[in-house]
Amino acid sequence: MNTKEKEFAKLIKDNQGLIIKVSRLYTNSLEDEEDLFQEIVLQLWRSYDTFKGQSKISTWMYRVALNTAITLFRKKTKSPQTDELQDFHYKDFMEDDEERQQQISTLYKVIKMLPNVERAIVTMYLDDLPYRDIAENLGITEVNARVKMNRLKKTLKELMEKHA
């Protein structure tokens, strides 16, 4: 493995949570989640040489991951399919508190109900990205990102109560 490959492997390992989160929120099965994860890693590798360091590495990775997810999501929605929500196994990433696990599971399910852009905003917000980075990733203004997130908080709260 050469130096570039080692750097990339470390980058993926250090940021795999970001890729997993995007993969979970844009798929409905574990198999699709794994496929999307692989596709995102492939797209990151293909564009690795083009990263100029003008933004944070996580911002660049989010942009690639979200663009890949949304592109594949659009391709899949053009073909007939069923949208059955599957139960995910979050135990590797959560506490043993069953009530908390249920809340997080419900949160993921309601986030998946949101349109693509709103889903992306919530994902980045939950990862504590600043509004500046969220706006940059989505090509909107920082003020617009803040307004959308404030509205989304209310929407998510309502959906959580409805689906609890």
VOPAGU-2260 file (C-alpha; in pm, 1 decimal, decimal comma):
REM VOPAGU-2260
SITE   aa  ch    i         X         Y         Z
SITE  MET   A    0       0,0       0,0       0,0
SITE  ASN   A    1     150,5     335,0    -100,0
SITE  THR   A    2     140,4     655,3     105,4
SITE  LYS   A    3    -166,8     794,9     -71,4
SITE  GLU   A    4    -361,6     473,0     -10,0
SITE  LYS   A    5    -258,3     470,0     356,3
SITE  GLU   A    6    -369,9     833,6     400,3
SITE  PHE   A    7    -702,1     756,1     235,2
SITE  ALA   A    8    -758,1     442,5     445,5
SITE  LYS   A    9    -694,1     644,6     763,5
SITE  LEU   A   10    -929,9     918,3     642,4
SITE  ILE   A   11   -1207,6     663,2     587,1
SITE  LYS   A   12   -1145,2     494,0     921,6
SITE  ASP   A   13   -1145,4     827,6    1106,8
SITE  ASN   A   14   -1465,5     943,5     934,8
SITE  GLN   A   15   -1657,8     619,9     885,7
SITE  GLY   A   16   -1933,5     740,7    1118,7
SITE  LEU   A   17   -2016,8    1020,5     874,5
SITE  ILE   A   18   -2042,1     771,8     586,0
SITE  ILE   A   19   -2247,7     525,4     793,2
SITE  LYS   A   20   -2490,0     798,3     896,7
SITE  VAL   A   21   -2548,7     913,9     539,4
SITE  SER   A   22   -2580,6     552,0     423,4
SITE  ARG   A   23   -2843,3     474,8     688,7
SITE  LEU   A   24   -3051,2     779,6     615,9
SITE  TYR   A   25   -3074,0     718,6     241,2
SITE  THR   A   26   -3144,8     343,5     240,0
SITE  ASN   A   27   -3411,2     109,0     373,0
SITE  SER   A   28   -3217,4    -213,0     423,1
SITE  LEU   A   29   -2886,7    -323,4     565,1
SITE  GLU   A   30   -2782,2    -456,0     223,8
SITE  ASP   A   31   -2855,5    -122,7      53,4
SITE  GLU   A   32   -2678,5      58,0     337,2
SITE  GLU   A   33   -2365,1    -149,7     282,3
SITE  ASP   A   34   -2383,3     -94,0     -94,6
SITE  LEU   A   35   -2419,2     280,5     -50,3
SITE  PHE   A   36   -2130,7     286,5     198,2
SITE  GLN   A   37   -1909,1     117,4     -61,3
SITE  GLU   A   38   -2025,2     351,4    -336,9
SITE  ILE   A   39   -1949,6     656,1    -121,1
SITE  VAL   A   40   -1601,1     526,2     -42,8
SITE  LEU   A   41   -1544,6     462,9    -413,5
SITE  GLN   A   42   -1655,9     816,5    -503,0
SITE  LEU   A   43   -1435,4     960,5    -227,6
SITE  TRP   A   44   -1138,8     767,7    -367,8
SITE  ARG   A   45   -1212,2     885,4    -722,2
SITE  SER   A   46   -1223,8    1247,6    -610,2
SITE  TYR   A   47    -949,0    1227,5    -346,0
SITE  ASP   A   48    -690,2    1390,5    -571,7
SITE  THR   A   49    -921,3    1683,8    -640,4
SITE  PHE   A   50    -954,5    1782,8    -273,2
SITE  LYS   A   51    -761,2    2109,0    -246,2
SITE  GLY   A   52    -797,3    2170,3     126,3
SITE  GLN   A   53   -1004,2    2486,2      76,7
SITE  SER   A   54   -1265,1    2347,5     314,8
SITE  LYS   A   55   -1251,4    2103,2     603,5
SITE  ILE   A   56   -1205,1    1742,4     502,6
SITE  SER   A   57   -1537,2    1654,8     670,7
SITE  THR   A   58   -1716,0    1919,5     462,1
SITE  TRP   A   59   -1573,5    1771,0     142,6
SITE  MET   A   60   -1662,9    1418,3     255,7
SITE  TYR   A   61   -2020,8    1521,9     335,4
SITE  ARG   A   62   -2055,3    1682,6      -5,7
SITE  VAL   A   63   -1936,3    1367,2    -184,3
SITE  ALA   A   64   -2139,2    1134,4      40,9
SITE  LEU   A   65   -2462,2    1332,3       8,4
SITE  ASN   A   66   -2425,8    1377,9    -366,8
SITE  THR   A   67   -2362,6    1004,1    -407,2
SITE  ALA   A   68   -2657,2     911,5    -184,9
SITE  ILE   A   69   -2897,5    1151,5    -351,3
SITE  THR   A   70   -2789,2    1043,6    -700,0
SITE  LEU   A   71   -2843,5     675,6    -617,2
SITE  PHE   A   72   -3170,2     757,5    -438,5
SITE  ARG   A   73   -3300,8     933,2    -749,3
SITE  LYS   A   74   -3201,3     640,6    -971,3
SITE  LYS   A   75   -3381,0     395,2    -742,0
SITE  THR   A   76   -3699,5     600,0    -719,1
SITE  LYS   A   77   -3732,2     590,4   -1098,2
SITE  SER   A   78   -3781,1     214,3   -1081,4
SITE  PRO   A   79   -4078,3      57,1    -901,5
SITE  GLN   A   80   -4002,6     -47,6    -545,6
SITE  THR   A   81   -4157,0     -93,2    -205,0
SITE  ASP   A   82   -4057,0     134,6      77,5
SITE  GLU   A   83   -4065,8    -100,3     371,0
SITE  LEU   A   84   -3872,0      31,0     666,2
SITE  GLN   A   85   -3642,9    -226,6     817,6
SITE  ASP   A   86   -3523,3    -240,0    1176,6
SITE  PHE   A   87   -3160,7    -146,0    1206,2
SITE  HIS   A   88   -2908,7    -268,7    1456,9
SITE  TYR   A   89   -2776,4      35,8    1637,3
SITE  LYS   A   90   -2633,1    -153,5    1934,0
SITE  ASP   A   91   -2274,2    -110,4    1815,4
SITE  PHE   A   92   -2311,0     266,5    1836,9
SITE  MET   A   93   -2539,6     319,6    2134,7
SITE  GLU   A   94   -2571,9     268,2    2505,3
SITE  ASP   A   95   -2752,1     -36,2    2641,5
SITE  ASP   A   96   -3043,4     183,4    2753,0
SITE  GLU   A   97   -3339,4      31,4    2567,8
SITE  GLU   A   98   -3555,0     346,2    2587,7
SITE  ARG   A   99   -3272,6     553,6    2439,7
SITE  GLN   A  100   -3223,0     295,1    2164,8
SITE  GLN   A  101   -3591,4     319,2    2077,5
SITE  GLN   A  102   -3575,5     699,9    2064,3
SITE  ILE   A  103   -3275,6     691,1    1832,7
SITE  SER   A  104   -3438,4     426,8    1614,0
SITE  THR   A  105   -3751,6     641,7    1589,7
SITE  LEU   A  106   -3540,1     949,1    1513,1
SITE  TYR   A  107   -3372,4     770,9    1221,0
SITE  LYS   A  108   -3710,5     656,2    1090,4
SITE  VAL   A  109   -3860,4    1006,4    1099,0
SITE  ILE   A  110   -3548,3    1163,3     946,6
SITE  LYS   A  111   -3587,0     918,8     658,4
SITE  MET   A  112   -3935,9    1060,7     599,3
SITE  LEU   A  113   -3790,3    1403,0     518,4
SITE  PRO   A  114   -3705,9    1519,0     166,0
SITE  ASN   A  115   -3340,6    1476,8      62,3
SITE  VAL   A  116   -3217,5    1829,2     134,4
SITE  GLU   A  117   -3383,8    1843,2     475,4
SITE  ARG   A  118   -3246,7    1498,1     555,4
SITE  ALA   A  119   -2897,4    1623,1     470,7
SITE  ILE   A  120   -2937,7    1933,7     688,1
SITE  VAL   A  121   -3045,2    1727,9     988,7
SITE  THR   A  122   -2762,8    1477,8     936,3
SITE  MET   A  123   -2497,7    1747,8     932,1
SITE  TYR   A  124   -2661,1    1932,7    1222,5
SITE  LEU   A  125   -2655,2    1616,1    1433,4
SITE  ASP   A  126   -2284,0    1587,9    1356,5
SITE  ASP   A  127   -2236,0    1939,6    1498,1
SITE  LEU   A  128   -2128,6    2091,7    1168,3
SITE  PRO   A  129   -2146,6    2470,3    1180,1
SITE  TYR   A  130   -2421,0    2631,7     973,2
SITE  ARG   A  131   -2150,0    2778,4     749,1
SITE  ASP   A  132   -2039,0    2425,2     651,5
SITE  ILE   A  133   -2395,9    2301,0     611,5
SITE  ALA   A  134   -2470,7    2593,5     382,5
SITE  GLU   A  135   -2153,5    2537,8     181,4
SITE  ASN   A  136   -2231,0    2168,2     133,7
SITE  LEU   A  137   -2581,8    2238,2       8,7
SITE  GLY   A  138   -2514,9    2555,0    -189,0
SITE  ILE   A  139   -2746,9    2769,5      22,7
SITE  THR   A  140   -2686,0    3069,2     244,0
SITE  GLU   A  141   -2596,0    3028,4     609,6
SITE  VAL   A  142   -2913,9    3216,1     707,8
SITE  ASN   A  143   -3120,7    2978,9     495,0
SITE  ALA   A  144   -2955,7    2679,1     661,9
SITE  ARG   A  145   -3041,4    2820,8    1006,6
SITE  VAL   A  146   -3402,3    2893,2     910,4
SITE  LYS   A  147   -3448,1    2548,1     757,6
SITE  MET   A  148   -3299,6    2378,2    1065,4
SITE  ASN   A  149   -3524,1    2572,6    1302,5
SITE  ARG   A  150   -3827,8    2464,3    1101,4
SITE  LEU   A  151   -3697,0    2108,6    1087,9
SITE  LYS   A  152   -3663,2    2094,1    1466,3
SITE  LYS   A  153   -4035,6    2158,8    1497,5
SITE  THR   A  154   -4117,8    1907,9    1222,3
SITE  LEU   A  155   -3897,3    1641,0    1380,2
SITE  LYS   A  156   -4052,2    1696,5    1721,5
SITE  GLU   A  157   -4401,0    1652,9    1575,7
SITE  LEU   A  158   -4300,3    1341,0    1383,2
SITE  MET   A  159   -4128,4    1192,5    1689,6
SITE  GLU   A  160   -4441,8    1242,9    1897,9
SITE  LYS   A  161   -4658,9    1095,9    1624,9
SITE  HIS   A  162   -4439,2     786,7    1573,6
SITE  ALA   A  163   -4332,6     724,1    1933,3
